[in-house]
Amino acid sequence: MNKPMSQGADVGMRGYLVAADGSGDYSTIQAAIDAIPFNCNDKFKIRIKPGNYVEKLDIVRSKVHLIGESAEQTIVTYGDYALKKFPNGELYHTFHSYTAFIGADDFTAEGISFVNSAGPGKDVGQALAIYVDGDRAAFRRCRFIGHQDTIFTGPLPEQPIDRSFFGGPRDGAERRKLRQYYEDCYIEGDVDFIFGSATAVFQGCEIFAKNRLSDVAAEGEVNGWITAASTPEDARYGYVFINCDLTSNAPAESVYLGRPWRNHAKVCFLNCWMGAHVKQEGWHNWNKTDAEATVVYAEYHSAGPGAGNAMGRVPWARTLSEQEAGEYTVPLILSGEDGWQPFEGEAG
């Protein structure tokens, strides 16, 4: 039943209230999204009361703004995974496994957890908490929890490496350059758990590498990789982590900062604290020696036991100068031709 739109604290602001107990306009988030009027051209706020919302979200309307009570209290969770099969016997593969798919521009979320509950990759394969394939997507005070492939920052690369199709909602779609912003978020996973082609800034986030090994890793044993970027060759920026904390319960020296999903991967850590789980060499080439000449893997003012030093990192990684680091500011990275500034003028 299509209920009247709530105004709540924002007098005159169009929006809905979602409450699992039935006290709002809708009891599910997807129902509220589907009910947004087609003639609505402004940002549409959907406030979500505390609760555990077991939903697989598909958001293809632009300018949707989800506002949870807090990431600890407002949780969106689902359990699809790559090794799951459709009724016809075909595998879901990675890109059907998401808990939430964001397929439109100008999406914003605040105070929400996005969780994939399927379990470890060794049992279920890849399992996305969120698949973001829109431009100007912004997240503040959110949590993203999974194991393998927690966050996919679209678009898909041009071609798969190991088969003829990717699968999922954007397979075959035109590839666009997408910008994303994550502020004061918590991101948890183990293998390639931040991956994809977008230009994305992670500011003031905690990046938690989840342990999947024994308490004491054997020499050379790898617990995981934080990033697997597929940055397009002509993109100036890929992933930029600013003032983030890299934490973990994994053994010391068992986690890489990243490896290249595609050969022009770009990842930079600026003023980040790195725990002892980070391997001194920092980066892995994914057995692609040719990628060593094309990736841009860089750091500036890393601190903590995992920070290492320039001599400890792989020779094909870089330590930025102060002048070079000055080129990695949020406006320079994200503004583009339209001057986008995340959360500018928003009260939440």
Secondary structure, 3 states (H helix, E strand, C coil): CCCCCECCCCCCCCEEEECCCCCCCECCHHHHHHCCCCCCCCCEEEEECCEEEECCEEECCCCEEEEECCCCCEEEEECCCCCCECCCCCECCHHHCCCEEECCCCCEEECCEEEECCCCHHHHCCCCCEEECCCCEEEECCEEECCCCCEEECCCCCCCCCCCCCCCCCCCCCCCCCEEEEECCEEEECEEEEEECCEEEEECCEEEECCCCCCCCCCCCCCEEEEEECCCCCCCCCEEEECCEEEECCCCCCEEEECCCCCCCEEEEECCEECCCECCCCECCCCCHHHHHCCEEEEECCECCCCCCCCCCCCCCEECCHHHHCCCCHHHHHCCCCCCCCCCCCCC
